[in-house]
């Protein structure tokens, strides 16, 4: 009877000692939820879900990396990380590293050497801040131009011209449109009026006519004669000449007259000339 009491007491004691351990052990589902909450970081560190759950349930401390950091799995003996661990870190933040121009090869080299390699925050649409002194970098200006590439090309603004003005802080404006070419003239310009060719009868009389119906120009006489014949009357010889002959408008004295007016004033036609 005493033996049974001792055995029962021992069993109860052992059960009481194991209750805290049982109370502290997490469920498989709780451990899986923890791993999945930091899935990317755990994968980057090479911690599988199965291994995490096993350590979690055993009560071991399982540290996971914060999201989007560059901390890797514990380095091997000697303090140097493996190539695979460094590659996993770079690929966990691939987009951010590419946006900052950090290649996988360069990252792995620095990571293995123990240098601190920081990854960038997610790419934003804001341009990088200007360099010291307020001047923007070439890369920042190129990024601005390329962000509106189609519009800049439509306005005739080249990347080279944009970067040059952007770096000096000037306002980048579209070039002024080229002046339109003058319209093509399809008709020949009107010729300049030319002076009428001189004629034998164009010379005015050397003296101003004083007689009745005597004129200094042939046109004045024709206005009076209408359809009648205009003649050149030599007021000295009292002989009149017809158009087309050498003395018509060429004697020292004389005037243009209607033939009928010249005849009425006692003048006669030249005998050597034929009536028109």
C-alpha positions in Angstrom: 0.0 0.0 0.0 2.8 2.4 0.9 4.5 1.6 -2.4 1.4 2.5 -4.4 1.2 5.9 -2.6 4.8 6.7 -3.4 4.4 5.8 -7.1 1.3 7.9 -7.4 3.0 10.8 -5.7 5.9 10.6 -8.2 3.5 10.5 -11.2 1.7 13.6 -9.9 5.0 15.4 -9.3 6.2 14.7 -12.8 2.9 15.9 -14.4 3.1 19.1 -12.4 6.6 19.8 -13.6 5.7 19.3 -17.3 2.7 21.6 -17.2 4.6 24.8 -17.8 6.4 23.3 -20.8 3.2 22.1 -22.2 1.6 25.5 -21.6 4.5 27.3 -23.4 4.6 25.1 -26.6 3.0 26.8 -29.6 0.8 25.1 -32.1 1.9 24.2 -35.6 -0.6 26.7 -37.1 0.7 29.6 -34.8 4.3 28.9 -35.9 3.3 28.7 -39.6 1.5 32.0 -39.2 4.7 33.6 -37.8 6.8 32.3 -40.6 4.4 33.5 -43.3 4.2 36.9 -41.8 7.9 37.4 -42.6 8.0 35.0 -45.6 10.3 37.1 -47.9 12.8 37.8 -45.1 12.8 34.2 -43.9 13.4 33.0 -47.5 16.1 35.5 -48.0 17.8 34.2 -44.9 17.4 30.6 -46.0 14.9 29.6 -43.2 12.3 27.2 -44.5 8.8 27.0 -43.1 9.4 23.4 -41.9 12.6 24.3 -40.1 11.0 27.4 -38.5 7.9 25.4 -37.3 10.2 22.7 -35.8 12.3 25.3 -33.8 9.2 27.3 -32.9 7.4 24.3 -31.4 10.5 23.2 -29.6 10.6 26.6 -27.9 13.9 27.7 -29.6 14.3 31.4 -30.4 13.9 31.8 -34.2 14.8 35.3 -35.4 13.5 36.6 -38.7 14.7 39.5 -40.6 12.6 42.6 -40.8 11.0 43.1 -44.3 13.2 44.8 -47.0 16.4 44.9 -45.0 19.8 43.7 -46.0 20.5 41.6 -42.9 21.3 38.0 -43.9 21.4 34.7 -42.3 24.2 34.2 -39.7 27.6 34.3 -41.4 29.5 31.0 -41.4 32.6 30.5 -39.4 35.2 33.2 -40.0 32.5 35.9 -40.4 32.2 35.7 -44.2 28.8 35.1 -45.8 28.3 32.6 -48.6 27.7 33.6 -52.2 24.3 32.0 -52.0 23.3 33.9 -48.9 24.4 37.2 -50.5 22.5 36.4 -53.7 19.4 35.6 -51.7 19.6 39.0 -50.0 20.0 40.9 -53.3 17.1 39.0 -54.9 14.8 39.7 -51.9 15.1 43.4 -52.8 15.7 43.0 -56.5 13.5 45.8 -57.7 14.9 48.3 -55.2 18.5 47.3 -55.9 18.0 47.7 -59.7 16.4 51.1 -59.2 19.5 52.2 -57.4 21.8 50.7 -60.0 23.2 48.0 -57.6 23.9 44.9 -59.6 23.8 41.4 -58.1 27.5 40.9 -58.8 28.5 44.1 -57.0 26.2 43.4 -54.1 27.6 39.9 -53.6 31.2 41.2 -53.7 30.5 43.8 -51.0 28.3 41.4 -49.0 31.0 38.7 -48.9 33.6 41.3 -48.0 31.5 42.3 -45.0 30.7 45.8 -46.3 27.4 47.4 -45.5 25.2 47.3 -48.6 22.0 49.2 -48.2 19.0 48.8 -50.5 16.8 51.7 -51.6 13.3 52.3 -50.7 10.7 51.5 -53.4 11.1 53.7 -56.5 9.1 56.9 -56.4 8.1 59.3 -59.1 9.8 62.3 -57.6 13.1 63.3 -59.2 16.3 63.1 -57.2 17.1 66.2 -55.2 19.4 68.7 -56.9 23.1 68.5 -56.2 25.0 70.9 -53.9 24.6 74.5 -55.0 21.1 73.9 -56.5 22.3 72.3 -59.7 20.6 69.1 -60.8 22.6 66.1 -61.9 22.7 64.9 -65.5 20.9 61.7 -64.5 18.2 63.6 -62.8 17.6 65.8 -65.8 17.6 62.8 -68.1 15.0 61.1 -65.9 12.8 64.2 -66.1 13.0 64.3 -69.9 12.3 60.5 -70.3 9.3 60.8 -67.9 7.7 63.0 -70.6 9.5 61.6 -73.6 6.6 61.6 -76.0 5.5 65.1 -75.1 9.1 66.5 -75.4 9.6 64.8 -78.7 6.3 66.2 -80.0 7.5 69.7 -79.0 10.8 69.2 -80.6 12.8 69.3 -77.3 15.8 66.9 -77.6 17.2 65.1 -74.5 20.5 66.8 -75.0 19.0 70.3 -75.1 16.7 69.6 -72.1 19.6 68.3 -69.9 21.7 71.4 -70.8 19.0 73.8 -69.8 17.9 71.7 -66.8 21.4 71.7 -65.3 21.7 75.5 -65.5 18.3 75.9 -63.9 16.7 77.5 -66.9 13.1 77.0 -68.0 13.0 74.5 -70.9 10.8 75.8 -73.6 10.0 74.4 -77.0 11.9 75.9 -79.9 10.2 78.6 -81.9 8.6 77.1 -85.0 10.5 77.8 -88.2 9.1 80.6 -90.3 6.8 79.5 -93.0 8.3 79.7 -96.5 6.9 82.5 -98.7 4.1 81.3 -100.9 5.1 80.1 -104.3 4.2 82.6 -107.0 2.4 80.9 -109.7 1.9 83.8 -112.0 4.6 86.0 -113.4 4.8 89.5 -112.0 3.3 92.2 -114.2 6.0 93.9 -116.2 6.8 97.4 -115.2 5.2 100.0 -117.5 7.7 101.0 -120.1 7.9 104.3 -121.8 6.5 104.4 -125.2 9.1 104.2 -128.0 10.0 107.6 -129.4 8.4 108.4 -132.7 9.3 110.9 -135.3 6.3 112.9 -134.5 6.7 112.9 -130.7 8.8 116.0 -130.6 6.9 119.0 -129.4 7.0 122.2 -131.4 9.9 124.5 -130.6 7.6 127.3 -129.9 4.2 127.2 -128.2 1.4 127.4 -130.7 -0.5 130.7 -130.5 -3.0 130.1 -133.4 -6.5 128.9 -133.1 -7.0 125.1 -132.8 -3.2 124.6 -132.6 -1.8 122.1 -130.1 1.5 121.1 -128.8 0.7 117.3 -128.7 -0.8 115.0 -131.1 -3.2 113.6 -128.5 -4.7 117.1 -127.8 -5.3 117.6 -131.6 -6.9 114.1 -131.9 -9.4 114.9 -129.2 -10.6 117.7 -131.3 -10.4 115.9 -134.7 -12.1 112.7 -133.5 -12.2 110.7 -136.7 -10.5 113.5 -138.8 -6.9 113.5 -139.9 -4.3 115.1 -137.6 -1.5 116.9 -139.4 1.6 118.8 -138.4 1.3 122.4 -139.6 4.5 124.4 -140.3 3.3 127.9 -139.1 6.2 129.6 -141.1 5.8 127.9 -144.5 2.0 127.4 -144.1 2.5 123.7 -145.3 1.2 120.8 -143.3 2.6 117.3 -143.2 1.0 113.9 -142.7 1.9 111.3 -140.1 4.7 108.9 -141.2 6.7 111.5 -143.0 10.0 113.0 -141.8 8.7 116.5 -141.3 5.7 115.4 -139.2 6.4 117.0 -135.8 10.0 117.9 -136.8 10.0 121.5 -138.2 11.4 124.3 -136.1 8.0 125.9 -135.7 4.6 124.4 -136.0 1.7 122.7 -134.2 -0.6 119.7 -134.3 -3.9 120.5 -136.0 -6.9 119.0 -137.6 -6.5 119.0 -141.4 -9.8 120.8 -141.8 -8.6 123.6 -139.4 -5.3 123.9 -141.1 -7.0 124.2 -144.6 -9.4 126.8 -143.2 -6.4 128.9 -142.1 -5.0 129.0 -145.6 -2.5 126.1 -145.3 -1.9 123.4 -147.9 -0.7 119.9 -147.9 2.9 119.0 -148.8 3.2 118.0 -152.5 5.7 115.3 -151.7 3.4 113.5 -149.2 0.5 111.2 -149.9 -2.8 111.7 -147.9 -3.3 108.8 -145.5 
